[in-house]
């Protein structure tokens, strides 16, 4: 069926940011700090992505044990939430509503135009440049035209819809399973004394859990007595297919009842636990990886790589969750997670080239979908990593408004601007 409709251009801006998660907020704020007009489109009803709408219960580390590697805009946000938790805490529990308000504050103070419930539906691209994006919202379809576009969708939607090159998952296109995160009340932290997966084999034998999923990241406990649950996996879900995602959401909600039975039956401190709610979106860990001018790879992790165009450094382990319920697969996860990790003070560099999509001249990527291999994606995908790449993409986009091509950005100017907002650049100080 042929369908045609003339769309009106609702906004024209210097920088357009698709996605208002950790990367998108950092990108938008960084571009605005450079004096550029910014329009940010977020598909949910709050900024923060998986950290808010997805109820991911904790921040991964901001520091490498010695250096505050995720400094800059992300650290500013972190200092204003979970204030009672030291900044160098490895896992910092998140108060979801507090984090939402902090994102609202920083976006509002930066003077950024935005709208919630607004999704990228299509992209008009010609000759390696995006000319405009088509967005859908409650008011209908409209277009936005920008000088520079930043894909912070996590799934690489903007680049993919524009015909850009990407990879996804393993050699078969299979991605890590997702988790539907949750919030729970009435957990007695004082009584908790055993590892959460201690009785997992017994639960399989007793028929308490439907799947033999031995990988149980577990709970992160807040001071107010609320426990954030990162429990269970949704296997076989394609994060770029709405039918598959819908099934994953339903299975996630159903599985919460099984995990409630598990915790109440076998573990002290959880006898009176009650479910407050599950997330509005599925906790996707892996999706499209946009093909960029440089593919950050696991050898860069192993070598603690340093790059001439380094825009930041990060340190989280390679964390590819179990791909199936086989016991050997859980053993694979445990070995990799314990092997591909750093000692205190160690980190790897992230080159600017890994934020530059090979297919476009006026587009940058940040967050989960930057140019990496699978193993490196499993490290940089967490929120502090998204803050690092997001603020770099935002400043580079602002500089590229005059350069017209993102590859024409002068690196010394990029480094200097990043240092101005507090970014950690030990190898590229200006």
N, C-alpha and C positions, 0 to 999 in steps of 0.2 A: 504494500500500500504506500503510495506516495503522499507525504504530508508536508505542507509548506506553511510557514508562518513568518511574518515579518516581525522581528524583535527590536525593541528599543534599547538604546545604550543608556543604562542608568547611571554609570559612574565612569569617569576617566581619571586616572591616577598615575602617579609616578611608579609606584610599586603595588602589585597585587599579590596577596598571600592567600593561598588555598590551604585551609586547615588551621584551626586555632588551638592546637595542642601545645605542648611544651616548646617544640621547634617553631611553630607558627607564631606564638606570642613573642618569643625571643626575636624572631626575624622581623616582625612588625615593629616592635619597640626599637630595635636597633636601627632600622631604616628611618623611623620617625626622628630618632635622636640626631640623625644626619640632616634633618630639615626637609625630608621628602614627604610628599603626601602618600598615604597608604590606605588601601582598602583591604580588609580582612574578612573572608567568608568562612563561617563555621557551621557545620551541618547539625550540631547538637544545640542544646539550650544553654551551654556554659563553655567558657574557655577551659583548656586543660586536658582535653582528650581523655586518654586512658587514666590519667591521674585524678580525674573528677567524674566525668560521665561514666568512665570505665571502672571506677572504684578501686583501682590498683592501690593496695593498702600502704605502700611504703616507697620512699625515695631510695634508689640505689646510691652508692657513695659519691659524694662531691669531691672527695680528696683521695690521694693515693697513699695515705698514711703519713705523708710528710708535707706535700704541696696541695693547695686547694686548686685542683685542676679545672673544676667546673665553676670558675669564678666569672664575674660579670653579671649579666642580667639574671641568670639562673640563681646565682648566689644571693642577689638582692631579694628575689622571691622567697628563697629558702629561709633567709634571715627573718622574714615577716610571718612565717608559719612554723608551727611546732617549735616555738621559741624556747621551750623548756628542755629541748633535746640538743646536746652539744653538736656543733657543726661538723665535727669529725666523726660522728657516729656512722657506722657502716650502713645500717638500715634505719631510716628515720620514719616512724609511723606517720601517716597522713590523716589529718582531719579534713575530710572531703569538702565540707562547707566552708571552712576557713580558707582552704586553697582556692576555691571558686571566687571568694571575695577578694583575695589577693590578686588574682588574675584580672578581675574587674577593675581594681584600683590602678594597676600598672598600665593597662590598656587605656583607661579613661584619662589618666594624667598625661599620657603620651599624645593625646589628641587624635587617636586613630579612628577612622571611619570603619564601621564593621556592621555585620548583621548575623544573628544566630539563625538557625533553621534555613541555612542557605548552602546549597550544594553545587559543586561543579558537575554539570551534566554533559558538557561537550567543549571542544576546543577548536578554534579556527586557526590553522597553521599553514603557512606557505613558505617554501624555500628556506626551511630551517629556522623560521621565526614564528612565534605565536603572535597573531594579530589581535585576538580577543578571546575571551572565555564566555561560555554560555552557562548561566547560573539558574537554578530553580529555587523558588521560595514560596511562601504563602501568597505572595502577590503575583505569582506566575513566573514566566521565563523572562530573562533580560540578559544583556551583555555588559561586560566590563572591559575597557581597553586600558592597557598599561604600557609603560616603557619596558619594565622588567617584571617577570612573573616568578614567583617562588612556590615550588611544590612542597608543601608540608602536610600532605594528606596522609602520610604513613604508608598508604598503599600505592603511591606514585600515580594517582588517578590523572592528574593534570598532564603529566608527560605521556602517559599511556594513551589517553584520549586524543592527544595531539599527534599520535603516530610515532612517538619516541621509542627507542630501543630499551628493553629491560629483560631481566631474568627473574625467575620466581622459584623458590624452593630448591629441592635437590634435583638430581638428574632426571627424576620422573615428574617434577613439578609439584611434589608434595611438600607442604610447609609444616612447621612446628604446630602442634595442637594449641588451641586457645584455652583460656580459662574465663568463666563468668565469675568475676569477683563479687564479694558480698560483705555485708556488715552484720555483726552479731552482738547481742547484749547478754548480760547475766553470766559472764565468764569470770570465774574466781582465779585471778592470776596468782594469788598466794598459794594455791593448791597445785598448780601445774609443776610437775617434777620429772616428766618423762618425754623423750622424743615423740613427736606426733605420729610418726610412721612405725612406731615400735610394734604395734599389734596388727599391722596391715595384712600380713600373711594369715593371721588368725581370722581376720574379717573376711578374707576371700574364702577360707574354708567354711565359715559360718554362713556364707551367702549374704552378708551385709552389704557388700559392694558389688555392683554388676560387672565392673571391669577390673581386671588385675592391674590397676594403675599404681605402681609402687612409688611414683614420683609425687611427693606431697610437700610442696613448698610451705604450706601451712598458714598460721595466723601471725599477724603483727598487731601487738596490743597497745592501745592508746591509754593515756593517763586517765581518761574519763570512763574507763571500763569497757569501751567498745573494742571489739576485735575485728580487724579487717582480714577477711578470708581470701587467700590465694590458693584455693583448694579445688582439685579435680581438673580434668582436661576434656576438651571436645575434639575427639579424633576424627579425621577425615573431612574436615570442614575447609572449603575453599573461601578465603576471605574476600575474593573479588566476585563472588556469586551470591546474590541476595537470597536465593532459595536455600543454598547451603548454610549461609549465616543464620537464616531463620530457624532451621533445624537445630543448629548449634545452640542458639539461645534457649530453645525449648528443652533440649537435653540438659543444658547447664542448670536451668531452674529445677528440673526434676532431680538431678543428681544431688542438689543441696540437701534433700531429705535423707538420702543415703548417708551422706557425710555427717549430718546431724546425728543419726543413729550410731555411726561409728564413734564419734567423739563422746557421746553420752554413755555408750556402752563400755568403752575400754579405757578412757583417759580421765584422770582426776582433774577437777577444776572446770569441767565442761558439763557437769550433770544438769545444770539448769539453763544452759545456753538456749537462746531464742533468736530466730532470724529476723533482722530488722529490714533487710531489703537486698535485692540483687541489682547489679549494674544495668544501665540503660543500653550499653553496647558491650559486645563481646571483647574480651581482652586478647586482641590479635598480637602475636609476637613476631610474625614473619609474613611478608607479602612480597610485592614486587620490589626488586632492587634495580634502580635506574642505571643503565649503562652510562658511565661518566668517563671523562678524559683519563682518569686513573681509577683502577679498582683496588681499593684498600683490601689487603689479603692477610691470611693467617701468618704468613712469613713476616709481615710487618709487625704483627703482635709478638711473635717469637723473638725478633731482633730488636724490639723496643725502638722502632724506626723513627728517624728524624728526617724531616723533609724541608727543602728550601722554601716551599710555599705552605708551610705548616700554619694552620689557623687555630690550633688547639691540640691538647693532648688528653687522653683518657686512659682508664685503667681497669674497667670492670672485666671479670673473667669471660671466657667464651662459654655461653650458657644456652646450648641447643637442647631444649627439653626433649623428653622421650618421644620418639616418633610413632611408637606402638606400645602394646602392653606386654611384649615379650620380656622375660626376665633378663636376657642378655642385653637388650636395649637399655634397660635401666642401669646395668653395669657399665655399658658404654658411656652413658651420661655421667655417672659418678666419676669415672676415670678422666674423661675430658674436662669436666668442671674443676677437678682437683689438679690437673696437669697444666692446663692453659690458664694460668693465673699468675699474678705478679707478687713480688715481695714489696715491702714498704718502699715508697719513693720511686717505684718503677711505673712507666706508662708508655704508650705509643702515640706517635703523631698522627694527625688527621690533615691531609693535604687539601688545599683549596680545590685542586683538580677533581677531587672526589665529590665536590658539590656542583660540578659543571656537566650537565648532560651532554653526551656526545652528539645528540640529534638536534640541538638548538643553540642559537647564539644569544638569546635574550631570556634564558630561563636558568634558574638555580634550584637545587634541591637541598633539603635539610631534614634531619630526623631519621626515622627508620628506613627511608627509601633511598639513602645516598648510595654512591657507587662503591659497593663492597662485595666480597664473596660471602658465602653463608656464615662461616665461622666469625668473621669480623662483624657482620650484621648482628650476630647474637651477642656481641659485646656492646656496640655503640648504640643499640636500639633503646636503652633505658633512658629515663628522663634527663639526668644530668648530661648524658651524651647528646641528647636532642637540644638542650639549651646551648651547648657548645657550638654545634653546627648551625643552629638557628640564628644565633647572633652574628656569626660570620657571614651567613648568606644574606642577612638583612643589611649589613654594612656594605658588603660587596654589591648588592643590588642598588643601593643608594649611589655608590661610586660609578656603577655601570650606566646610570641614567644619562650621564654625559658621554661616557665612552661608547654607548650604543651596543657594544658587544661585551658580554661578561668576561670574555678572555682578554679584553683590553684593560681590565682593572690593574692599576699599578700596585704591585704587592707591598712596597714600603708604605704606601698610603693606607692600604688595608690593615697592615700590622699596627700602624700608629693609631688608627681609629679604634681597633680592637683593644689596644692597651689603654686608650682613654676611658673605655667603659669597664676596665678591670680584667680583661681576658688574660689567661695564663699562657704566655708565649716565651718560655725561657730560651728558645733557640732562635727566635726572630725578633729580638728587642730592637727598637728603633731609637 
